[in-house]
Amino acid sequence: MDKRIKAGVNWFQEKKWRPFPFQIETWENYLSGHSGLLNAPTGSGKTYALWIAFLISKLDEKPQKGLKFLWVLPLRALSKDIQSAMQAAAHDFGFDWKIEIRTGDTPTKDRQRQKKTPPDCLITTPESLHLLLSQKKATEYFKNLEAVVVDEWHELLGSKRGTQVELALSSFKKLSNNSLKIWGISATIGNLHEAQEVLLGGNDKQGIFISANFDKEIKIESILPDEVEKYPWAGHLGIKLIDKVLPIINQNKTTLIFTNTRSQTEIWYQQLLNKAPELAGAIAMHHGSLNNNIRTWVEEALHSGLVKVVVCTSSLDLGVDFRPVDTIIQVGGPKGVARFAQRAGRSGHRPGEISKIYFLPTHSLELIEGSALRTAIQQKDFEARIPVQMALDVLLQFMVTLAVGDGFEPDELYRQIKNTHSYKKINQMEWDWLLTFLKTGGESLSAYDEYHKTITEDGIIKVINKRIAMRHRLSIGTIVGDQVLNVKYIKGGHLGTIEEYFISKLKPGDVFWFSGKALEYVRLKDMSVQVKRSKKKTGLIPQWMGGRMPLSSQLSFHIKQKLEKLRLNQLDEIELKTIQPIIDRQKKLSFIPKQDELLIESVISNEGFHIFIFPFEGRFIHEVLAGLIAYRISISQPISFSIAMNDYGFELLTDEEFDFEEMLSLDLFSLKNLHDDILSGINETEMAKRKFRDIASISGMIFKGFPGKNIKEKHIQASSSILFDVFTEYEPDNLLLLQAHREVIEQQLEEERLIKSMKKINKQKIIYKKTTKPTPFAFPIMVDRLREKFSTETLEERVAKMQVQLESL
């Protein structure tokens, strides 16, 4: 055994541990000079697999001064525990190294010190990496870099933050005087080898893939209602099962309750306190809009065992290193197999231990999802993360980052980015367009000095305008969304952030729940929502945009498999037995489709003529399909529709009855002219305009403001809309405009998956049923539409009456 490997083994033995084979395999490959991807679950010792590899590689060397090692994380919340583990191990091996954190939370004085005297190892985020590249003398800063580890790579892959990492790595390969080693750590996803290819870029052929090979046992138990309603509706059942959740909490020392949205987190936190006041002081919540100090306290309280239960969103999906919790409760369908498995892995957090997760349905039909998740995990059918291609807004931002720093030579940078996965298809014409755009603003904006960002000196492209440089450094990043506002007490005290669109609906005196407190809205001042405590027991629950996640194609497939078992009365799982009354009623009123059949129902009510179509392909696909079918019907007959959808199907509602069977004869699901009909049916221009706002911000066309003086979202929207309209009319081949349209098609409309769904539908036999009343499949979609019109309380009353009426018929 190599003496360096032996040193690693000895270190483990001194800790009374034993290294796993995958850790030793990682050390061996690292010492042999390889880069690669490590597939390992949270809690398996993945940090030590790569950090110990680096430490033992330096045992026989006199380490150079300066930055040698980068550890890149998707969340700043993960950094403290990684730092602590790495610092302790370095000390044990006799290295007097500085291991520091550089994120948005790092104080300015520490950043300045790190800039002048870089630490030996830096733990950072993609955004902070690019800030470091934007500083002068970046070549000097990174010249001794030997290794970069990208943790939680599966979380970055498939996003523009992942593209940021690709671009940063391409620079480090050039700046480092060493043969740079690049390693990624990823949980299990459906395209691990592609994930490695994206990470390593042109170095992929020399890459090594290592798997921890832990067969993690995940025990899934559904929390079942005592009886299922024959007419279920989304969101209704969850809170009603709170009496079944409390015993689970009481039986365990620690419990994580995952919800899909921040508003659900606020609701569950408050309802648990109302139902069990004794939890006060032992319950906490964690989501992305809470103050960072609050989130940090929750993480530390979990680590030390101070809290018994935490209600959270995906903000605790990642490997925040706290002691393993006893059990997990997932509220509502997670919409993805990999997401569910990762959340389950937060319990039984050590190799060989069983992870226990409870699935709590928010409506009775969701029990099918619980059964489908169990099967999908047993079969290891995980979703792929699709890497981003040709995000020119990110590339433009990166080019300015380099130009603000030491500058770049265009031909050399072109060769460099062609070696990344994201931009391997870029051509010389597109590259020249980008260079011109930075220099003059392009064809449409050349008359405006603020878009003249770069100059060329001795063949090097630079930014010399200090104002442009400062604004750029403040804007680095690809995380975009609605304008967020600070929530503060009138007398001081920061509670967190909330989206502007929610606050715009409030008037002074309105009460809303936030951070577990009833707050009275007083005023909006200086981009802050000023509030005071309220004693009212009722109030609005904040809603966050993007809270509705699409059903993955993997989960959709397994749900259809379970429907087939229900159709054949093969009730071999408790979830399927529990919802049998609903299925029996569906069969009585309509039909349960086979996998090669598409069910369509129509019914007449006081509201009008309803058409329900059930492809079981997920909310996003149904939204596009609904617009497409409505458009194709309207060509033959001038009818306007109201549209609603959920993960199982969609509804078209019109106030005038028509012969839908005749419309079906027109081949509504044809693939002919599909692209053009989709664009006509869903007003793609408006979607592209919203997408362009994000592209304009990332590419630097729009400045969002200085810290504490953010430009209002409505002004940003107005500015981006003007640019969009100008490009559309005068420069239709503008590459950023074309990118906006492309992203709508590829990302929002999921064109590739949509075409697969349409091909599948075209092979299916259509079963059209005219029903006398809405069926159990149709009812949740109707309620989803009504949700937009009524308050929660009014909606419950209305739905209760509808249920009574329908069940009595």
N, C-alpha and C positions, 0 to 999 in steps of 0.2 A: 504494500500500500504506500502511495506517495506520502512523504512525511508531512506535507501540508494538509492532505486529507486527514491524516492521523491526528493532526492538531485540532481540526474541526470536530472529529469524533471525540477526542479527549475533552474538549470544551463542553460538549453535550453531556458526557458522563459526569463531569464535575457538577453539572446542574441536576444530576440524577435523571437525565433524559436519555433518550436513545434516538439517533437520527434515522429518519425514514429513508428507504432506498431512493426515492425521488430527490431527496435533498443531497445525498452523496452523488447521484447522477448529475445533478446541477453543478455541484462543485467541480466534478471531473471535467465536464464540458466547458465550464468557464475557464478553468486552468489551461485547457487546450486551446483557448483563444476564440471559442465559438460565441455567437449571439444566438438568441432563440426566444421561444415562447414557453412559459410554464403554465400548464393547466392544473390549478389546485384550488380546492374549496377554501372558504374562509375558516380560519381556526386550525389549519393543517401544518402551520409552520413555514408558510411560503416566504415570509420576510427573511427568516434565517437561511432559507435555501440560497438566496442571492446575496444577502449582506455578508454572511459568513464566507461565501465564495470570494467576495472582494477582499475581505480581511486576510484570509489565508494566502491570497495571491500576493500580498505585500509583505509576507513574513521574511522573505529572503532579500528584500529590496530596501533601499533607503528612499522612502516616499518623497516625491517632489512636493514643493510648497504650492499652495493655491488650491483651487477647486478641482477635485479629482472624481467626484461621484455625485450624480443627480438622481433623486428619487421623485418621480412625478406622480401626483395623485389627482383624482378628479374633484375631491372635496377637501377644503381646508380643514374641516372637522376631523379628518383622519390623521392629521400630521403629528399631534402631540404624542400619541402612543407609539407611533413609528419612531419618532425621535428618541424617546426614552429607551426603547428596546435597542436601537442602534448604538446609542451612546454607551449603554452599559456593556454591550458586547465588545465595542472598540476598546473600552477601558480594560476588559478582561484579557484582551490580546496584547495589551501593552502599548496601544496607540493613543497618544495624547492629542487627539483630533477634536476639532470643533465641528459639531453636527448641528446645523441651524435650520430654521424654518423661514421661508420667504413666501408669504401669501398676502392677500389684500388686508389681512389683520395685523401684519407686521408693522410696528411703529416706525415712523419716518427716520428717526435717529439710527435705528438698527439697520434699515435699508441702506442708509448712507455709509454706515460702517462696513456692511457687507460689500458695498460697491468698491470701497477703498481697500479693504482687506478681506478677500473672499474666504469663507470657511472651507474646510476640507470636504465636507459633504453638505449638500443643500437639499432640503425637502420642499417641494414647491408644486405649483399648479400650472396648467398650460398657459394661462394668461400671464402669470409672473415670469415664465420662461421667455415670452416674447418681450416683456418689459426689459429683461436683462439683455436681450439681443439689440434693443433700441438704444442702449447706452454707448457712449464713445469708448473706444478701445475694447470692444467685445472680443476681438481677436486675442488680445492679451489675457482677458478674463477666462476664456475657455480653452486656452492652448494646452493646459495640462489635464484636461478632462479625459478620463479613462473608461468610464462606464455610465450608462443611463438605464435606469429601471423604470418602466411605466407600469404602475400598479393599477388594478381594476381596468385593464385595457378594454374589456368588453363593454364597460360603461361609456368609454370615450369613442370607441369604434361606432361608425354609423352616425356621428354628429360632426358639426363643424369644429368642435373642440378637438376631436380626433385628427381632423385635417391640420389644425394648429400644431399638434404634436408631430405629425409627419413633417411639416415644414421646418420646425425647430430642429428635429433630428437631422434633416438634410443639411442644415447649417453647421451643426456640431461635428458632423463627419468632415466638413471642410476646415473648421476652425481648430480642431484638436490636432496636436502633433503626434498623438498616439493612434494605435489601431483601435478605434472606438468599439467597445462592446455594447450592444443594445439588447436588452431583455424586456419582455413584457410578462405580466402575470394576468391571467384571465380565468374567470369562472367558466363553467361549461356552457357553450353556445353551439348552435348548429353548424357553424362554419369556422372552426378553430384554425384550420390550416390557411384559410383565406385571411383570417385575422393576423396570423404570423406574417403572411406576405405583405399586407398593408403596413405593418409595423416596421419591417426591415427594409422595405423598398427594394432598391437594386441589390441589396446584400442578401436577399431571401435565399438564394441558392446555397449560401454557406450557413443557413440557419438550422437550429436544432429544435425539435419539438419534444417536450418532456411532459408526461402526465403523472399526476400523483396516484392515479388509479385507486382512489378510495371508493368503494361501493357504499356510499352513504345511504343508510336506511332512513327513509322518511315515512313517518306514520301520520296518516291524514284521517282525521275524524270530523265528520260534519255535525254541526249543532242543529238538531232537528226540531222543528215546531211540533207542538202536541197534535195539532191538526192543520192540514193545509187548506187554504181557501180555494174554492173552485175557480175564483177569478183573482189571481195574484197580480200585484203591481209593484214595480220597481221602487226600492227605497222604503217600502212600507214595513216589511217584515223585520228588518235588522234590529231596530231599537226594541221591538216587541219581544225579542229574545234576550233582553238584558238580564232577566232573572236566571237564565241558563248560563250566562257569562260569569256572574258573580261567584258561583261555587268554584269555577275553574280558577279564578283569580285567588280565591281563598285557599285553594288546595296547593298552590304553588308559591314559592318565594318570590319569583319575578315573572312577569308576563308582559310581552309586547303585543299591543293590539294595532295591527296595520290596517289603515284605511286607504282608499284610492285618491281621496282629495283632501285638501286642507279644511274645507268646510265640514266634511264628515268627521275629521279629527276633533274639531271644536265641538261638534254636536255630541260625540261619544264621551268626550271628557266631561262635559257638563252633565249629561244624563247619568253617567256613572256616579258623579258626586251627589246628584239629586237622590239617586236610589240608595247609595251607600255613603252617607256623610262621614262615616268613620274612615274612609279612604283619604280624607283631607290630610295633606302633608305626605301621603304615601303614593300619590298619583301625580303624574306629570304629563305634559304633551310636548311633541317635538315635530315641527315642520319648518319649511324653508323661509316662511315669512316672519318667524319669531326673531326677536333680538338675538344677536350672536352670543351675548353673555348668557341669556336664558338657555340657549341650546347647549352651550358648553357646560353649564351647571347640570343640565339633565344627563349629559353623557358621563360626567364625573360622578353624579349620584348613582347612575346605573353601575358604574365601575366599582363603586364602594358599597353598593347594596343599600343605599339610603332610601330608594324608592321601590315600591312593590309592583307598580304597573305604569307603563308608558304607552300613551296613545300617540301614534305617529304615522307619517306618510313615508314615501320612498326616501326621505332624508335619512332614515336609519337602515335603508337597504344595504348600504355598502359596509365595508369591514370596519366600522368604528369599534375599536378594540375595548370592549367591556367584558366583564365576566359573563359566561354563557347564561342566557335566561333559561328558565325551566320550560316555558312553553310559549307558543305563538298563536295568536288568533288573527285570522284574515277576515276582515269584514267586506263582503261582496266579492264578486269574481275579480281576480287579479288581471284577467284578460291575456295573460301570457304564462306559459309553463315555466320558463326560466326564471321569471320574476317570482313566481310562487315558490319554486325550489330554493331560491336564494334567501327568501324571507324565512322559509322553514329552517334553513341552515343556521339561523341566529340562535336556535336552541340546539342542545347537544353539540356544542361548538367545538368539540374535540374529535379527532379521528377515532372511529370505532363506536362512537356514541350514537344513539338513535335521536333523530330530530323529530319533535312532536309539534304538529300544527293542527289547529282547529279551523274548519271552514264554516263561516257564518253567512248564510245566504241573506241577501236583502230582498229577495222575493222568491217564491216557492220554486219557480222554474229554474232558478239559479242552482238548485240542488243537482241538476244534470251536470252543471259545470264542475261541481265538487267531485262527482264521480269521474268525469272526463279527466280532471287534473290528476287523479290517482293513477289512472291507466297510462296517461302520457308520461308521467314521471317514472313509472315502472319500466316503460319502454324507452326511456331516455330520449324522448322526442322533443328536443329543445329548439327554440327559434334561432334563426340566423340573424346577425346584425349586418345590414347592408352598408358597405362603406360609401362615403360621399365621393362623388366624382365631379371634377371641374367646377368647384366653388370659387368662381373668379373674384367674388367679394373678399373672401379670406386671403386669396393670393395678393390682391391689391393692398390689403392692410399689411400683409407681410413685407411686401416690397417697400412700402413707406417706412415700416419698422427698421429695415436694413438701411434705408436711405437716411433716416434720422440718426442712425448710429454711425458706422464707419463708411456707409455708402456701398454700392455694389457695381460690378462690371456686368452689363446686361447679357452678353453671350455666355459668360461663365455661370450666371444665375440661371439662365435658361436651361443649360445642361444639367444643373443641379436639381431643378424642380422636375425636369423630365424623368429623373431617377426616382421620383416618388410615385406611389400607386395612384394618388388622387389626380395627378396632372400628367400622367404618362401619355395621354392622348392630345395634349395641347400642341398646336402647330405654330409655325413661325409667324403667320399672319395674325393669329390671336395674340401672340406675345407682343408683336409690334403695336397692336391696338392698345394693349395695356400700358405700354411705355408711353405712348402718345397721350393716353388718358391722364396719366400722372403728370405729364409735362404741361399740357394745355387744357385739360378738361374735356378733350375730345371735340368732335364736330359741333355739338350743340352748346357747350359751356366755355368755349375758348375766349369769349369776350369778358369773362369774369375772373378777376385776378385771384380770388380765393381758391380756385380750382387749379391754379398754376403752382403745383407743389414741388416739383423737382427741377434741378438744373444738372448739366453735365460738365464736369471739370476733369480734364485729362482722362477721358473715357470712363470716369466713375460717376454714377448717378447719385446725387445727394439732395437732402433737404437742408437748406441753410437758413430759412425763415424760422426764427425762434418761436413765433406764435403758432405756426403750423406744427412744429415739433412738439410743443407743449400740449396742444389740443389732441394731437395723435396719441401721445402717451396716456392721456386721460381716457382715450376711447378704445384702447386695445382690448379685444375680447370678441367673442361670437355669441354670448348669451344675450338674447333679445327677448322682449316681451312687452306687455303693457306697462305703462308708467306706474311705478310704485311710489307710494306716499308713506312717510313716517307717521306712526301713531304715537301720540304723546299726551300725557296729562297736561292740563292747563298750568299746573304748578310745577311742571317738570317731571322727568321720568319717561324714558323711551321704552315702548312696549314691543315694537316690531314694525313691519311694513305691510301695506295692503294695496291692492290695485285700484287705480283711479276710477275705473268704470263703476266699481261697486259704490264708492263714496259719492260719485256724481248723482246717485239715485236718492241720497239721504237729504233730509232737511233738518235744521237744528231742533234738538229735542228727541230725535229718533234714537232708539236703543239698539245696539248690536252686540253680539258676543264675540270676544276676541281675547286670546291668551287666557282663556278660562274665566274671564270677567265680563260682567254686564257693564257696558260703557255707553254713556250718553254723548251723542255727537253735538259738539258745541259750534265749531267753525273750522274752515280750512284756511290756514295762514302759512305763507312761506313754504309751500309744499309739505306742510305737516297737518295731519288730522288732529285737532285738539279735542280732547274728550275729558269726561269726568266719570267717576264711578256712579252706577245706578243701582237702586235696590229692586228694580223691576225683575220679575222672574221670566218674562218673555222678551224676545228681541230677535232681530234679523240675524241670520248666520251668513257671514261673508262667503261669497263664491269666488273661486279663482278660475280664470280662463284656462282652457286646456285640461280641465279636470276629467273630461270624458276620454278614456283611453280606448283605442280600437281593439277588438278581439283578434288575436293572432290566428294565422291560417292553421297552425298546428292544433290549437285548442278548438277551432271551428270544426276540424276534421273529427276530433274525438267526441265532440258534442253530437255530431251527426251519427256516429257509431252508437252512442248511447240511445239516441232516438230510435234507431233500428231495433235495439233490444227492447225498448218500451213498446214498440209497435208489435213485436213478436211475443210480448208478455214474458220476456226472460228477465225476471226481477231478482237477479242474484246479488244485488248490492242494496244496502239499506236506503241510500238516497233514492234509488229507482222505486223501491217499495213505498217510500213515503209519499212520493208525488203521484202514485197510481190513481187517486181520485181525480186529479186534474187531467191526467191522460185519458181516463175513462170518459170524462165529460167532453174532452176534445174529440174523441172518437165518435161519441154520440151525436155531437153537433156538426162535426165536419169530418176530419180525416187526419191520420198520422202518415206523412209521406215516407216512402222508401228512399234509399239513397239515390236512386235513379229517377226520382219524381220531384217536381216543384209544386208545392201547394199554393194556390191562390184562392182567397175567400173574398166575397163581397156581401155587404149587408146594408140595409137602409135603416136609418135612425132619424131622430128629430134634427140631428145636425146636418144630415144629408146622405149622400151615397159614398160608402167607404169601400175601398179596395185594399186588401191586405195581401202582401206577397212575402213568402218566407224562404229566402235562400240560405239562411243561417251562415252568413259570411262576415258578420261583424258590422258595427255601426258605420264606419267610414265608407265601406263598399256600398252599404245600403243607401247612404246619403247620395252618392253619385248615381246609383241605379235608379233611385226614386226620381231624381231630376231628369235622367235620360228617358225613362218611360213616360213621365209627365209631358216632356217636350214632344216625344214621338206621337202621343195621343193628340196633343194640341195641334199638330200639323194637319191631322185629318178632321178634327173637330175642335173649334175654338172654346176650350174649357180651361178654367184656372183651378189649381189644386192647392190645398193645404197639405204639407208633407210632414210626417213624423216617422221616427225610426228607432229601433233598438238593435241589439246584437243579433237578434233572431229574424227580424223582418222589417218591413216598412209599410206605411199607410199612405194612400192617396185619397184625399177627401174633397168632394166637390158638392155644390148645392143642387146639382142637376143630374138625374140618373141618365145613363146612356148604355148602349149595348156593348158591354166589355168583351163578350165572346167574339163579336165582330172585329173589335180592335186586336184581339189575340191572333186573328187570321192574317193581320197585316205584318206579323212577325216582329213584335215589339222588341224581342231580344236578339235581333240580327246583329252580326258583327260588321255588316256593311255600313260604311260611313260612321263607324263608331266614334272615332276621334272627333270629327266635326260636330256630331250630334251631342256628344258630352259637353263640348265647349259651349254650344248653344243652350243646352239645358241647364247648366249650373252657373251661368254668368261668370265665366272664367276670368274675364277682365277685372272684375272687382276683387276676386281672389288674388290675382296676380298683383294688383295694386297694393294689397295688404302685404303680400310677400315681398314686394319691392321695397317697402318701408324698411324692413329688416336688412335687406341687401344694401340699401343706401346708407344705413347706419354702420354696418360692418365695413363697407368699402371706404368710408370716410367722406361720402358726399354730404352727409348731414351730421352736424355736431350736436350732441345731446345736452351739452351744458357743462359748467364747472361744478365741482362738489358743493352741494348745498344750494346751488342755483340752477337746477335742472330746467331744461326747456320743457314746457308742457307738452304732453302727448298729442294734444289736438294740433299744436303748432308743428310738431314733427310730422304728423300725418298730413297736414296741409302742404308742407314743404316737399315731402316725398311724392305727394299726388301731383304737384305741379311738375316736378321732374319727370314723373312717369308719363304725364300727358305730353310734355315737350318731346321726350324721346319717341313716344308712340307716333307723333305727327311728323317730326322733322328728322328723326334718326332711328327708324324702325329696326335697323340692324345693330343697334347698340348692344354690346355683349351682356351688359348687366340687365337690360330689359329682357333680352332673350332668356337669361338665366332665371328671372322671376317666373316667366311662363313655364319654363322647363321644370322648375321646382314644384309648381302647382300640380303639373301632370304627374311627375314621378313620386312626389312625397305626399301631398295632400290628397290627390285622387288615386294614389297607388295604382297607376295605370297597368303595370305588369300583373299585379294580382287581380285587378278588375277584369283584364282580358281573360285570365285563367278562369275566373268565376263565370264570365259570359260563355266561354267555350263549354264549361261544365253544364250550364243551364241549357245550352242548345242541344245537349245530348239527353236531357231529362224529358220525361213525359209530364206535360202540364196537367195537373188535377185542379179543376176549377169548381169550387163549391159555393153555391148561393145559400147563405145561412140566414136563419130567422133572427138571430141576435149575435153579438160579438162572442167569439170563442175564447177559451183561456189563452190561446196563443196571441190573439189579437188585442185582448184587453190591456196588457201592459203598455202597448204602443199607444193606445188611445189616452191612457193616463199620462204618458210622457208628453203628449201634446197639451193636455189640460194643465199640466204643471206650469206652463208659461203664463197661464191666465189667472191662476188663483194662488192665494197664500197657502202655506202648508196646512194650516188649520182648516181653511175653507175647502181645500182639495180633499183632505181626509173625510170631511163631512159629505162632500159630493160623491166621492168614490164609494163610501159606505152605502149610500142610497142606491147607487148604480148596482152594487153587488147584490143588495137585497132584491132589487127589481129583477135582475137577471136570473138569480137563483130560484126565484119564485115562479118564473115562467116555464 
